[in-house]
Amino acid sequence: MSQAYLDCGIEVSIGPKDETGAEQRQEGRLEVEGVTTSVRQATFTKPGPMRVARVLDIGTGGISFESTSTMPIGQKVELVIDTPARNGIAAVGRVKYCIRWASGFRVGIEFVEINPTDQKFFTKEYFNSP
């Protein structure tokens, strides 16, 4: 059963939990330091400015980051991720959750478009897998 939160003005479910309360993601996530992402709403009209955010965790299936503003669940976003080992990793994602966090919000993104080579980079760099 999913754990539901009411925040950012909408109801949010953060991942299914098992009977012990452990999260059941399809892919693992790893807390990271020194990783940032530029993010903006993906639209068919004139795109807005990219905003830089500190990444909290990363995995082959998505990331979470700190934001100063809310993002609606389901919103498609464009990302450019910079890591200490590699810059300019482009991806498109969808907002999975947005909850209050520190002085702003924590936003969880599921990748919906990412170059397979970049996805393999995350696997190798952060999860020590080939």
N, C-alpha and C positions, 0 to 999 in steps of 0.2 A: 504494500500500500504506500502511496506517496504521502510525504509530509507536506502539508499546505501552509503557506504563509500569506498574510494579507499585508502588502506593502506596495509602494510605488503606485498606489491607487487601484491595484488589481490583485486577484488571487493568484498565487504562484505555487507551483509544485516543484520541489527540488529533488529529482531522482527518486526512483523506487528504493525502498528500504526492505531488508529482510527481517525475519522475526527477532534478530538481535539488535536491530536498529542500524546495521551497517549499510552503507550506500552500495547500490548495485549498478554501477555504470558499465556500459559496454566496453569502454576503454579506460585505462588508468589515467590518473592525473598526478602531477608532481608540482609541489610548491617551488617557485623559482625566484631568483634574485637577479636584478640587472636586466630584466626583459621589459620592454615597453611595446605598446601597440598604438598606432594611429587608427582612429575609427571614425566613420561617418555613416549616416543613413544611406542605404542604397536606394536610389530613385531613378525614374526614367526622365525626370526633369533635371534642371541644373543642380549638380551635386553641391552640397554644403562644404564647409571647411573641415579638414581632418582635425580631430582633437587627440592629443597624446594622453595616454593613460598607462598607469603602472599595472603590469600583469601580475596576478596573484598565483595562478597555477596554469599549467599547460598540459595538454595531452594530444594524442594523435587525432582525437575526435573533437577537440575544442579548447577554449580557454576561458578564464574568468579574469576580470580586471576591475579596478576601482574607477568610478565615474563620479563627476560632480553633478550629473543630472540623471533623471530616470530614463529608461528605455522601455517601450512597450513590448510585452511578450509577443513573439512572432515577427517582430521587426527584422527585416533583412538589413545587414550592415556590411560595409566594406572594411577590411582590416589590412594594415601593413605592419607586420610584426618584426621587431628588431631584437636580436639576441646578442649576447657577447661574442658568439661565434659566427653569426650570419645576420645580415641586415636585409630589409626589403622583401620579406616573405609575404606575398599577397594572398589573401583568402577572402571568401565571402561566407558570412555566417548568419545564423538566425538566433535572436535573443530567446534563451530558454527560461531565464529567471532574472529578477531585479529585486534586491532586498536592501534595506538600510545597512550601511557598513561604515564604521568610523565616522568621518565627517561628510560622507556622501552615500554612495550606493555601490553594491557589488553586483556586477552584471555577468551572467554566464552565457557563453556563446557556443553553439554547436556549429562546427564547420559544415557548410553545404557545398562549397566549391573550394578546392585547394589542389595545387599541383601535386601529383603523386611523389615527385622527387622531394618537395618540401615536407610532405607528410612523413616520408622516410627519414628525413633529417631530424624531425622531432623524435621519432622512435629511436634512432641511433644516439642522438645527442643527450636525450633526457632519460631514456629507458634502457640504454646499453644493449639494444637489440640490433641485429643486422638489418 
